[in-house]
Amino acid sequence: MSDATLVVVAAAGLSAAAMGAVAPARVRVRAAALFTWAACGAAIVASLAVVSSGRPVALHTSRILPLTGVTFVLDPLGAVFVIATAAVAVAATIYWIGYASQGLSTRTAAAILPLFVTSMLLVPAAASVATFLWLWELMALTSMLLVLVDHRHSAHARSAAQWYGLMTHVGAAAILLALVMLATHAGGQSFAAIRAHAGHLSPLVRNIAFVLALVGFGSKAGMVPFHVWLPKAHPEAPSPASALMSGAMVNLGIYGIIRVADGLMGGGPSWWWLTVTALGIVSALFGALHAVTSTDLKRLLAYSTADNMGLVLIGVGASGLFAASHHLALASLAMVAALLLIVNHAAFKGSLFLAAGSVQVATGTRDLDRLGGLLRRMPVSGTIFLVGALAISGLPPLNGFVGEWLLFQSLLHGLPASNLAVDVAVPAAVSALALTGGLTAAAFVKAMGIGFLGRPRSPEAADATEVPPAMQLGAGLLAGACVVLGLAPMLVIPALTRATAVILPGVGRSLRGGVQLELTNAHGVVAPALLALSLALGVGVVVAGRRLLRRQIEVRRAEVWGCGRRLQTPRMQYTATSFAEPLQRVFDDVLRPDQDVEVSHRVESRYFVDSVAYRSTSEDALERSIYRPAVSGINWWGRQARLVQNGSVHRYLAFGLVTLVVILLVIT
Amino acid sequence: MSRFDAVIAAAGVGISQVVTVVLGGPLLMGTMRKVQSRLQGRIGPPIHQPLLEIRKLFTKERIRPEEATWIFPAGPVILVAGAIVIAVISPLATTAPALGRSADFFAVVFLLLLGTVGLGLAALDTGTAFGGMGASRSMTIGALAEPALLVAILALAIPVHTSNLPVLVRSGLLHPALLASPPRLLALGAFIVVVLAETGRLPVDNPSTHLELTMIHEAMVLEYAGPDLALVTLGESMRLVLLLGLLVNLFAPWGIATRPGATSLAVGLVVFGAKVTLAGGAVAVYEVFTAKLRLFRLPELLAGGFVLAVLATATALVIQ
């Protein structure tokens, strides 16, 4: 194994960016995409070699270029994230070729997107504090610029980029502090040095570093309460970028938590992991609730990302809890479940965001209340969205099911625990898993049913046509991955087990089997392929039975039932708002929706209603109660500072004099 | 026994369970209607009436709403296919069903959800107000019933360290004391609430309503006619048998076949039919004396089920 592939990744990525910057407009996107595929291909080759051999690949640039200190070590844990990122990136860039006519084809955009992909491919391989932070910052900046691409047309994009920039930099500052603190105590900035010194750290330093890392990486992963940028930035970013952000970038937040807490500090006390589990539960529920009530298609997907990352955090937290109580086999199982959830999420959320982008291209809107009937008009994109929606709802035989089953199994076998806190946390996590499962199913029945089925609710939706083939192919590849991963999860589980062995060395594999997936240390079997086969057989039996009883196949189309009234109009259909109304009412206290009913009367008489306007927006309650006061506090502080800074030179000279006098007094 | 014989035996068990559920579902519906009619002082239609209705519906014309896509006819097919898979893998008549090793309770829950989602999408595909209303309400109830169901499963699974259904049923036979233990009894309460909600019985939904505005399930399937409606009716009745069957086998497993062989399987099937009929009769009697709850009172009922399930888990942890 050579380290050359990592050089190829970086070189191809940079050439892709260069191509985007200099190639003529006609071939710009294709050239950039081509080199991005090369980078992704090299990354996948390197990662597959790492996960199949279990031996990490290292690269120190000082050997190539003296006086540079960039250090890369790609181990199986990082390799899993690299593969997930590369898969989403290949699909998103194929999609990008078709999408280019819609924007994202300017010189800047075409240079930045490959840079963003390259930085995400290299972050999991970074093995020193400086390398990591540099790439992390590159990833944050490039993604922020991608959010800003449409800023000329949309004021929302500017505000979204501001929120995202602020959140990601507060997060980056926390990460910087955590890593620098660890590096200072270790006396070296390479991850190997930090890991070697981990045993000698004082508990205080470890705890502070953990909390800082959790805040920093959690804000990237969309963990509640640091999720506020997700529902703003993901919808505003152009769709290939939002698929990359949601399918690949948020994963790296989880990677950071695992790498720093488990990899660099070698695990920690149970309260760390209880915190992670609790935040995971809150994120899962909060994200799922907002996904149910959102009417903007991409905002719904963004909240559902917070929900899925919550489930991943539950898995990571459970793994840490079991490791802290020395149940290493269980810890490994929970970590495999968390990693599988990440891989699955990359597949279905990538395809969902790309399909949602196709809807936006075809209709010009993301508002579910203005869509409808798209499956007839866009059969391929509609089917891709359907596959993604069923997969994310955890329905067999697609990939979401296996991930949730594994998480449930790891939680179930953790009970009864010797620790009361675990005994409370695990059932709470199961309840959260169940409620999110139900809410996600409701949210995606809404997204699919209101957006793609029924009758078009606006002329734009009625005139929608299928998007270019490249866009269908890009989204379709990820939807295909959902099916393959659902039928044969054993394709990836050995790699995930290798990745888990990086942080839990010496623990045997927790799963075995081919067609049947079987826990090795406990009793639990599931056979997704057999379930799929029986489902297919069931469908065959039903269709054959129906044919047998009635030979006639032709179908008569008829008008629907309108309580005796003729002429149903599309306006009579349920909208996304009305679909979510019962759940919104049930979870009123959490969602705090803003509802407005305006009744205007006829001029002639107050008793005749002219029109009724109803508006309901469910703004993020956490944004309102935490972030708004913080923002207004900062503004107040700014205004106070302005009182001092009034622009008068005399006053500034006086300040200087007073400061000088005070300093002199202090010194004497 | 050779491998081939084993496959034949498993197929025999699977097919006999599926046939029982397919025929038993409509018969159970008929029985429940009969019980209710008698309690209301009417003679009521014969028990096999639903079977006749389904047969007649299958021979009728297929009609579809103008704008509907392939999702509309696919919904009922998925509903019935999911129910067939559950009927194959669940321990209904025997503790060794086909594919029993992978018959995880969690998988059964998500197969049920697959049917619910399929029907919900099909209802929205009609493009009518009632379809949307039914889908919205049914998904709401489904989402709120999910925590009670999964946590109740957790409570059952803790003492036996697995969520494998045949093992759960066998544990009740091997350790009868487990059946009367507080976790099982509390979980039973939670399961009853969930079964009533998932099958759309009173007080959650009124299966015999004719007023569109109060409908949940009936509103979803309002546009179905002919063979598609037959599949919906069949699928719903199969779900009722399956959920009641799992309920009785988890909490009163006596009589289920534990040994291989045609005779014990036949006995198991008869006993299963009797137990499910009894449970269905109890639901029917209860429905006669109950009114439907307001839609917005339902979360309280389902939260009650969830609380029972949490208590079941807590007691299971304390007892261990």
Interface residues (C-beta under 8 A of the other chain):
Chain A: V292 G372 G373 L375 R376 L386 L390 S393 G394 L395 P396 F401 E404 W405 F408 Q409 L411 L412 H413 L415 P416 D423 P427 V430 S431 L433 A434 L435 G437 G438 L439 A441 A442 V445 K446 M448 G449 I450 L453 G454 R455 Q516 A522 H523 G524 V525 V526 A527 L530 L531 S534 L535 G538 V539 V541 V542 V543 R546 L549 R550 Q552 I553 E554 V555 R556 R557 A558 E559 V560 W561 G562 C563 Q568 P570 M572 Q573 Y574 T575 S578 F579 A580 E581 P582 L583 R585 V586
Chain B: R55 F58 T59 K60 E61 R62 I63 R64 P65 E66 E67 T69 I71 V77 I78 V80 A81 G82 I84 V85 V88 I89 L99 R101 S102 D104 F106 A107 F110 L111 L113 L114 T116 V117 G120 L121 A123 L124 D125 T126 G127 T128 A129 F130 G131 G132 M133 A135 S136 R137 M139 T140 G142 A143 L144 A145 E146 P147 L149 L150 V151 L154 A157 I158 H161 T162 S163 N164 V167 E212 L222 E223 G226 P227 L231 L295 F296 P299 F306 V310 T313 A314 A316 L317 Q320
